[in-house]
């Protein structure tokens, strides 16, 4: 019997590109087609998706697994009709980890070295030397110490920063002072110069980047959110910047994406906006990871990318 894989992304041209590459990467036993071409929903074994409409997956009664074309699965959990008994396979790997390390290091350094001020001075043809403390004088905190957070924390430690990490359960990471749980949150935040969010989005972490959290950082602290827009109370950010409690925020994720053209974040001089690209995977690499995961799952092998039921990540 053929193993049928149906692919969905919000844009048809992207869906077609993933379908073509997955067909080439998988053995002949696998049939790969766009979700829109499915004529028999009961025939679909695997749904390979990004941001599927609510109810789409519930209409596939014989799914063996759902594959998220990303590390995060909150786009699936937002569907109230999501089948609760179907395993979810995340798309994770060294490529995504490396991309996130690069992104976090780049933007922590840009904020630390006040690169936005240099960019403005160049536009104005103005010589404006800036001296800042070296990295070893700066305290940087990572919220979330999964694969991506751990790698980013280690990278920042290698650059010389005083690095702290905070997660749901206690971790041990060389060069990183770790905290855990609600009881460790305030001590983790206390006096941080830069706060980086790489948490999974769950009920407990929604809205955690808020005025109360910002108030516990060092005055003039900087914020980098590369996790999910739902982590931040957006209405709390600009007041924190205008009061001086925060000096800059770099945001890769937002409550509504794409970020609406009239949103004030686009034009605020202390906010850097990037379009959810921190660890965006290219098709070739993503297809390679997904094809390997599908074959391993079909063979009954253990997968690190398989989500833990009920945890939300």
C-alpha positions as CSV (number, residue, x, y, z in Angstrom):
1,X,0.0,0.0,0.0
2,X,1.3,3.5,-0.8
3,X,2.1,5.8,2.1
4,X,0.2,9.1,1.4
5,X,1.6,12.4,2.6
6,X,-0.5,15.6,2.1
7,X,1.3,19.0,2.3
8,X,-0.3,22.3,3.2
9,X,1.2,25.8,3.5
10,X,-0.8,29.0,3.3
11,X,0.6,29.9,-0.1
12,X,0.1,27.5,-3.0
13,X,3.5,28.2,-4.6
14,X,5.3,27.3,-1.4
15,X,3.2,24.1,-1.1
16,X,4.1,23.0,-4.6
17,X,7.8,23.6,-4.0
18,X,7.7,21.4,-0.8
19,X,5.7,18.7,-2.7
20,X,8.2,18.5,-5.5
21,X,11.2,18.3,-3.2
22,X,9.6,15.7,-0.9
23,X,8.7,13.5,-3.9
24,X,12.3,13.5,-4.9
25,X,13.5,12.8,-1.4
26,X,11.2,10.0,-0.4
27,X,11.1,6.4,-1.7
28,X,8.6,5.3,-4.3
29,X,6.4,3.8,-1.6
30,X,5.5,7.4,-0.6
31,X,2.9,9.4,-2.5
32,X,3.2,13.2,-1.9
33,X,0.5,15.6,-3.0
34,X,-0.9,19.1,-2.0
35,X,-3.7,18.9,0.5
36,X,-5.9,20.6,-2.1
37,X,-5.5,17.6,-4.4
38,X,-6.7,15.0,-1.7
39,X,-9.9,13.3,-3.0
40,X,-10.0,10.7,-0.2
41,X,-9.3,12.1,3.2
42,X,-9.2,8.6,4.7
43,X,-6.2,7.8,2.5
44,X,-3.9,10.4,4.1
45,X,-1.3,8.9,6.4
46,X,0.8,12.0,7.2
47,X,-0.1,15.7,7.1
48,X,2.9,17.9,6.5
49,X,1.8,21.4,7.4
50,X,2.4,25.0,8.4
51,X,-0.5,27.0,9.8
52,X,-3.4,24.7,8.5
53,X,-6.9,26.1,8.8
54,X,-8.9,25.0,11.8
55,X,-10.6,21.7,11.3
56,X,-8.5,20.6,8.3
57,X,-6.6,17.9,10.2
58,X,-9.7,16.7,12.0
59,X,-11.0,15.8,8.5
60,X,-8.2,13.3,8.0
61,X,-9.5,10.3,10.0
62,X,-6.5,7.9,9.5
63,X,-3.5,10.1,10.3
64,X,-0.5,8.3,11.7
65,X,1.2,11.6,12.5
66,X,1.2,15.4,11.8
67,X,4.5,17.0,10.7
68,X,5.0,20.6,11.6
69,X,7.2,22.4,9.1
70,X,9.0,24.2,12.0
71,X,10.2,23.5,15.5
72,X,7.2,25.1,17.0
73,X,3.7,23.5,17.2
74,X,1.6,26.3,18.6
75,X,0.2,26.9,15.1
76,X,-1.3,23.4,15.4
77,X,-2.4,23.7,19.1
78,X,-4.4,26.8,18.2
79,X,-6.8,24.6,16.3
80,X,-9.6,23.6,18.8
81,X,-10.4,20.6,16.5
82,X,-6.9,19.3,16.4
83,X,-7.0,15.4,16.9
84,X,-5.6,14.8,20.4
85,X,-4.5,11.3,19.8
86,X,-2.3,11.9,16.7
87,X,1.5,12.3,17.3
88,X,3.2,15.5,16.2
89,X,6.6,15.5,14.7
90,X,8.5,18.8,14.9
91,X,11.1,19.8,12.2
92,X,14.3,20.3,14.2
93,X,18.0,19.7,13.6
94,X,21.4,21.2,13.5
95,X,20.5,23.6,10.7
96,X,17.8,25.3,12.8
97,X,20.0,25.4,15.9
98,X,22.9,27.0,13.9
99,X,20.6,29.6,12.4
100,X,19.2,30.6,15.8
101,X,22.7,30.8,17.3
102,X,23.6,33.2,14.5
103,X,20.5,35.3,15.0
104,X,20.8,35.6,18.7
105,X,24.5,36.5,18.6
106,X,23.9,39.0,15.9
107,X,21.2,40.9,17.6
108,X,22.5,40.8,21.1
109,X,25.8,42.3,19.7
110,X,23.9,44.8,17.6
111,X,22.0,46.1,20.7
112,X,25.1,45.9,22.9
113,X,27.3,47.8,20.5
114,X,24.5,50.3,19.7
115,X,24.6,49.6,16.0
116,X,21.3,51.3,15.4
117,X,22.9,54.6,16.4
118,X,25.8,53.9,14.0
119,X,23.4,53.2,11.2
120,X,21.5,56.5,11.8
121,X,24.8,58.4,12.0
122,X,25.9,57.0,8.6
123,X,22.5,58.0,7.0
124,X,23.1,61.5,8.4
125,X,26.8,61.6,7.3
126,X,27.7,62.2,11.0
127,X,30.8,61.0,12.8
128,X,29.5,59.7,16.1
129,X,31.9,57.4,18.0
130,X,30.3,55.3,20.7
131,X,32.1,53.4,23.5
132,X,30.2,50.6,25.3
133,X,31.3,48.2,28.1
134,X,32.8,44.9,26.8
135,X,30.7,41.8,26.9
136,X,32.1,40.5,30.2
137,X,30.4,43.5,31.9
138,X,27.0,42.6,30.5
139,X,24.4,40.2,32.0
140,X,22.4,38.4,29.4
141,X,19.5,36.1,30.3
142,X,18.0,33.4,28.1
143,X,14.4,32.3,28.8
144,X,14.0,28.8,27.5
145,X,16.9,26.2,27.5
146,X,15.7,23.7,25.0
147,X,18.0,22.8,22.0
148,X,17.9,26.3,20.6
149,X,18.1,28.1,23.9
150,X,21.0,26.0,25.2
151,X,23.0,26.6,22.0
152,X,22.3,30.3,22.0
153,X,23.3,30.6,25.7
154,X,26.6,28.7,25.0
155,X,27.3,31.0,22.1
156,X,26.8,34.1,24.2
157,X,29.0,32.7,26.9
158,X,31.8,32.1,24.4
159,X,31.5,35.7,23.4
160,X,32.2,36.7,27.0
161,X,28.8,37.7,28.4
162,X,27.7,36.8,31.9
163,X,25.0,34.4,30.9
164,X,22.0,33.2,32.9
165,X,19.3,30.7,31.8
166,X,15.8,30.1,32.9
167,X,13.5,27.2,32.1
168,X,10.7,25.1,33.6
169,X,13.0,22.5,35.0
170,X,16.6,22.9,36.2
171,X,19.4,22.5,33.6
172,X,23.1,22.3,33.8
173,X,25.0,24.2,31.1
174,X,28.7,24.9,31.2
175,X,29.3,28.7,31.4
176,X,25.6,29.5,32.2
177,X,24.1,30.1,35.6
178,X,20.7,28.4,35.5
179,X,17.5,29.0,37.3
180,X,14.2,27.1,37.1
181,X,10.5,27.5,37.8
182,X,8.5,30.3,39.3
183,X,10.7,30.3,42.4
184,X,13.8,31.1,40.3
185,X,12.2,33.7,38.0
186,X,12.9,36.9,39.9
187,X,16.5,36.0,40.7
188,X,17.1,35.2,37.1
189,X,15.7,38.6,35.9
190,X,17.3,40.7,38.6
191,X,19.7,43.2,37.0
192,X,19.8,41.7,33.5
193,X,21.1,44.0,30.8
194,X,19.6,41.9,28.0
195,X,16.7,39.5,28.1
196,X,16.3,36.9,25.3
197,X,13.1,34.9,24.9
198,X,13.3,31.4,23.3
199,X,10.5,29.8,25.3
200,X,7.9,27.5,23.8
201,X,4.5,29.1,23.8
202,X,2.2,27.5,26.4
203,X,-0.6,28.7,28.7
204,X,2.0,29.3,31.4
205,X,4.4,31.4,29.2
206,X,1.8,33.4,27.3
207,X,2.2,37.1,28.2
208,X,5.3,36.5,30.3
209,X,7.1,39.5,28.6
210,X,5.1,42.2,30.3
211,X,5.6,45.4,32.4
212,X,6.2,43.5,35.5
213,X,8.9,41.4,33.9
214,X,10.5,44.5,32.3
215,X,10.6,46.3,35.7
216,X,12.8,43.6,37.2
217,X,15.6,44.1,34.6
218,X,18.4,46.7,34.9
219,X,17.3,50.2,33.9
220,X,17.9,50.6,30.2
221,X,17.8,46.9,29.5
222,X,17.3,45.4,26.0
223,X,14.8,42.8,24.9
224,X,15.1,40.2,22.1
225,X,12.0,38.0,21.4
226,X,12.7,35.3,18.8
227,X,10.2,32.8,20.3
228,X,6.5,33.6,19.7
229,X,4.5,36.8,19.6
230,X,2.1,35.5,22.3
231,X,4.9,35.7,24.9
232,X,4.7,39.5,24.9
233,X,2.0,41.9,26.1
234,X,2.5,44.2,23.1
235,X,0.8,47.2,24.8
236,X,3.5,47.1,27.6
237,X,6.5,47.5,25.3
238,X,6.4,51.1,24.1
239,X,5.7,52.5,27.5
240,X,8.7,50.6,28.8
241,X,10.8,52.0,26.1
242,X,9.5,55.6,26.5
243,X,10.1,55.4,30.3
244,X,13.7,54.3,29.8
245,X,13.2,51.0,31.6
246,X,14.0,49.4,28.2
247,X,16.4,51.0,25.8
248,X,15.8,48.8,22.7
249,X,13.7,45.8,21.6
250,X,14.4,43.5,18.7
251,X,11.3,41.5,17.7
252,X,11.2,38.6,15.3
253,X,7.7,37.5,16.3
254,X,4.4,39.2,16.8
255,X,0.8,38.6,17.9
256,X,-0.4,39.1,14.3
257,X,1.9,38.0,11.5
258,X,2.7,39.5,9.0
259,X,2.9,42.6,11.3
260,X,0.2,45.0,10.0
261,X,1.6,47.9,8.0
262,X,0.1,50.5,10.4
263,X,1.5,48.8,13.6
264,X,3.5,51.3,15.6
265,X,6.4,48.9,16.1
266,X,7.5,49.4,12.4
267,X,8.3,53.1,13.0
268,X,9.5,53.2,16.6
269,X,13.1,54.4,16.8
270,X,13.9,51.9,19.6
271,X,12.4,48.8,18.0
272,X,14.0,46.6,15.4
273,X,11.6,44.4,13.4
274,X,12.5,41.2,11.6
275,X,9.9,39.0,9.8
276,X,10.0,35.8,11.8
277,X,13.3,34.6,10.2
278,X,15.5,33.7,13.3
279,X,15.7,30.0,12.4
280,X,13.6,29.9,9.2
281,X,14.6,26.7,7.4
282,X,15.2,26.5,3.7
283,X,13.2,23.9,1.7
284,X,16.1,21.7,0.8
285,X,17.2,21.3,4.5
286,X,13.6,21.0,5.7
287,X,12.8,18.3,3.2
288,X,15.9,16.3,4.2
289,X,14.9,16.4,7.9
290,X,11.2,15.7,7.2
291,X,11.9,12.8,4.9
292,X,14.3,11.2,7.4
293,X,11.8,11.7,10.2
294,X,8.9,10.2,8.2
295,X,10.9,7.1,7.3
296,X,12.1,6.6,10.9
297,X,8.6,7.0,12.3
298,X,7.1,4.6,9.7
299,X,9.8,2.1,10.7
300,X,8.9,2.5,14.4
301,X,12.1,4.1,15.4
302,X,12.4,6.6,18.3
303,X,12.4,10.3,17.4
304,X,13.7,13.2,19.4
305,X,11.4,15.4,17.3
306,X,8.3,13.7,18.6
307,X,6.3,16.0,20.9
308,X,5.5,15.0,24.4
309,X,1.7,14.8,24.7
310,X,0.2,17.5,26.9
311,X,3.4,19.7,27.2
312,X,2.6,21.9,24.2
313,X,6.1,21.6,22.8
